[in-house]
Amino acid sequence: MQTLETQFDEGIARYKAGESAETLLPTFKEICLHAPKNSAAQTCLSWLYLLLDKPNAAYKAAQRAVKLAPKDPQARVNLSIAMLETGKSGVREQIEIVTQVLYAVDELKAEIEENLEEGLRRKPDWKSLKRVQKWLLEA
């Protein structure tokens, strides 16, 4: 029996190796079910939902992730994209918070840039992601 941490690490490794969001979704749903307060898992779950064009589910997972880890820029990026895709207001506020965090910590900026580029490799015509990328990286 794997620990949730091992499952999480393996899920991330499988994602990085190019495994599809569709096949990874059950793994991250399972982790979130058993560890609902794991913000990193909620962030990953919201990202997978976004890749699979399920913005309402992504929005809920991203909201949980932000609530658990308010300073996590990736959780807020996911929330911003989900908000754009579901037509919710408040995106500018999320982008401003992410921008403040990214200015404070350079490593996070590189990580977010990398994640956004990865999203576009997997989903090249992702309009919401391109908007968020433009707001964050051209600020």
URCOR-V232372 format. One record per residue. N is the residue number from 1. RES is the residue in three letters. SS is DSSP state (@ for helix, = for strand, . for the rest). PSI is psi in whole degrees, -180 to 180 (999 if undefined). Layout:
# URCOR-V232372
n=N res=RES ss=SS psi=PSI
n=N res=RES ss=SS psi=PSI
This chain:
# URCOR-V232372
n=1 res=MET ss=. psi=122
n=2 res=GLN ss=. psi=148
n=3 res=THR ss=. psi=161
n=4 res=LEU ss=@ psi=-35
n=5 res=GLU ss=@ psi=-43
n=6 res=THR ss=@ psi=-44
n=7 res=GLN ss=@ psi=-44
n=8 res=PHE ss=@ psi=-51
n=9 res=ASP ss=@ psi=-41
n=10 res=GLU ss=@ psi=-38
n=11 res=GLY ss=@ psi=-43
n=12 res=ILE ss=@ psi=-44
n=13 res=ALA ss=@ psi=-42
n=14 res=ARG ss=@ psi=-39
n=15 res=TYR ss=@ psi=-48
n=16 res=LYS ss=@ psi=-28
n=17 res=ALA ss=. psi=-4
n=18 res=GLY ss=. psi=6
n=19 res=GLU ss=. psi=148
n=20 res=SER ss=. psi=153
n=21 res=ALA ss=@ psi=-36
n=22 res=GLU ss=@ psi=-44
n=23 res=THR ss=@ psi=-25
n=24 res=LEU ss=@ psi=-24
n=25 res=LEU ss=@ psi=-48
n=26 res=PRO ss=@ psi=-36
n=27 res=THR ss=@ psi=-48
n=28 res=PHE ss=@ psi=-30
n=29 res=LYS ss=@ psi=-43
n=30 res=GLU ss=@ psi=-47
n=31 res=ILE ss=@ psi=-46
n=32 res=CYS ss=@ psi=-33
n=33 res=LEU ss=@ psi=-43
n=34 res=HIS ss=@ psi=-18
n=35 res=ALA ss=. psi=70
n=36 res=PRO ss=. psi=-16
n=37 res=LYS ss=. psi=11
n=38 res=ASN ss=. psi=100
n=39 res=SER ss=@ psi=-37
n=40 res=ALA ss=@ psi=-41
n=41 res=ALA ss=@ psi=-40
n=42 res=GLN ss=@ psi=-39
n=43 res=THR ss=@ psi=-45
n=44 res=CYS ss=@ psi=-43
n=45 res=LEU ss=@ psi=-44
n=46 res=SER ss=@ psi=-39
n=47 res=TRP ss=@ psi=-45
n=48 res=LEU ss=@ psi=-43
n=49 res=TYR ss=@ psi=-40
n=50 res=LEU ss=@ psi=-44
n=51 res=LEU ss=@ psi=-29
n=52 res=LEU ss=. psi=13
n=53 res=ASP ss=. psi=44
n=54 res=LYS ss=. psi=70
n=55 res=PRO ss=@ psi=-31
n=56 res=ASN ss=@ psi=-44
n=57 res=ALA ss=@ psi=-39
n=58 res=ALA ss=@ psi=-42
n=59 res=TYR ss=@ psi=-46
n=60 res=LYS ss=@ psi=-45
n=61 res=ALA ss=@ psi=-41
n=62 res=ALA ss=@ psi=-38
n=63 res=GLN ss=@ psi=-44
n=64 res=ARG ss=@ psi=-43
n=65 res=ALA ss=@ psi=-44
n=66 res=VAL ss=@ psi=-39
n=67 res=LYS ss=@ psi=-39
n=68 res=LEU ss=@ psi=-33
n=69 res=ALA ss=. psi=77
n=70 res=PRO ss=. psi=-23
n=71 res=LYS ss=. psi=1
n=72 res=ASP ss=. psi=109
n=73 res=PRO ss=@ psi=-34
n=74 res=GLN ss=@ psi=-38
n=75 res=ALA ss=@ psi=-42
n=76 res=ARG ss=@ psi=-34
n=77 res=VAL ss=@ psi=-47
n=78 res=ASN ss=@ psi=-43
n=79 res=LEU ss=@ psi=-43
n=80 res=SER ss=@ psi=-46
n=81 res=ILE ss=@ psi=-45
n=82 res=ALA ss=@ psi=-38
n=83 res=MET ss=@ psi=-43
n=84 res=LEU ss=@ psi=-43
n=85 res=GLU ss=@ psi=-20
n=86 res=THR ss=@ psi=1
n=87 res=GLY ss=. psi=23
n=88 res=LYS ss=. psi=153
n=89 res=SER ss=. psi=167
n=90 res=GLY ss=. psi=8
n=91 res=VAL ss=@ psi=-44
n=92 res=ARG ss=@ psi=-43
n=93 res=GLU ss=@ psi=-43
n=94 res=GLN ss=@ psi=-44
n=95 res=ILE ss=@ psi=-41
n=96 res=GLU ss=@ psi=-41
n=97 res=ILE ss=@ psi=-45
n=98 res=VAL ss=@ psi=-45
n=99 res=THR ss=@ psi=-43
n=100 res=GLN ss=@ psi=-43
n=101 res=VAL ss=@ psi=-43
n=102 res=LEU ss=@ psi=-35
n=103 res=TYR ss=@ psi=-30
n=104 res=ALA ss=@ psi=-33
n=105 res=VAL ss=. psi=104
n=106 res=ASP ss=@ psi=-40
n=107 res=GLU ss=@ psi=-37
n=108 res=LEU ss=@ psi=-36
n=109 res=LYS ss=@ psi=-45
n=110 res=ALA ss=@ psi=-41
n=111 res=GLU ss=@ psi=-44
n=112 res=ILE ss=@ psi=-44
n=113 res=GLU ss=@ psi=-46
n=114 res=GLU ss=@ psi=-44
n=115 res=ASN ss=@ psi=-40
n=116 res=LEU ss=@ psi=-42
n=117 res=GLU ss=@ psi=-40
n=118 res=GLU ss=@ psi=-42
n=119 res=GLY ss=@ psi=-40
n=120 res=LEU ss=@ psi=-28
n=121 res=ARG ss=@ psi=-39
n=122 res=ARG ss=@ psi=-28
n=123 res=LYS ss=. psi=78
n=124 res=PRO ss=. psi=-31
n=125 res=ASP ss=. psi=29
n=126 res=TRP ss=. psi=91
n=127 res=LYS ss=@ psi=-45
n=128 res=SER ss=@ psi=-42
n=129 res=LEU ss=@ psi=-42
n=130 res=LYS ss=@ psi=-38
n=131 res=ARG ss=@ psi=-47
n=132 res=VAL ss=@ psi=-42
n=133 res=GLN ss=@ psi=-45
n=134 res=LYS ss=@ psi=-46
n=135 res=TRP ss=@ psi=-41
n=136 res=LEU ss=@ psi=-41
n=137 res=LEU ss=@ psi=-10
n=138 res=GLU ss=. psi=12
n=139 res=ALA ss=. psi=999
